[in-house]
Amino acid sequence: MGARGYYISAALIVALAASYFGGDLLKQSHDAQDALINLFAILAGVLVAVVSIVGDPSMLLPGNWRVGHEHAKDMQNRIANFSHLFFVYIVALLLLVVGMVVKDANIPHADFIYPLMTFFVVLGVLLSIPLPYSLMSIQKERMREEIKSRRNRGGEA
């Protein structure tokens, strides 16, 4: 397992611990739930934009079809990872809304929703931390390949 796998495992463990020890904290704060809904709605929107940009076929590295094919496979794997993160965001948003409804309607025996909500909120936040670095590495790779391509063409400005 690589560094990414260890990070995801650690995020899962921290999210489980947070949901176990602090699962009811979100039940007590309507403002925190509102803020988290706004946060995850923004994160989901940004992630959709990122997936659109990363997945644009015109962004494939220049070169022959093999280079394009390999780069496309790599981009599809990254898009799949972003899609998993988007799923976590959507589940967190749905649970936050359900939690607000449960609280406002005073539904009995529905307190299990709060630890579940806390798990997905913490997991979503922790999995979002490396996202800017992932995007930066994609951009660095594209820049490196463009410079290499220009060198190979012998282009001097």
Steps between C-alpha positions, in 0.01 A plus 500: 500500500636842403486834676155570353364175642644576843349847492155364408527236774598764756213723384255211545631431850484867602147530355391189692649634823337840446163341434531280808620765743338812355207372298238689698678837486343589163156428642540788741607764246265605224751768391776242458273289281414805288868586462586142404224492240644815345854360515415169335280666237794722405746209507270291280466785250874555485561128457257484207691786335833325564374173352376690195839664449708189571277283283505728196651298212681808374707487817665171400874513469630556146666215317403185322187300574679279756599801708142628476359161593723460807433855615125447450511187720681696772250786478207256515643351820534846651146590394377178665670608824341844473164329439538299822569824686196660338292204625627563856400867465150412381446246779622757755261761357207260504573393857530863611160580351345185647653588837341844488163348412531242780586773749230745386231231484614354832495147355558243776764227474679669210808611691710244310509750215738735682800266541452392138486865394814578702683209335429624146566865585840425656589253225405751229709775658802274552485360147479856364828611658727338234278614211688825421829308497355242264387775264840665526671174403273466195592852394873441558482185290329685216757782512789254503360313201434822308858616556628158392283516190628845409860386548441203273353728233809716529286806554687809597300814554 
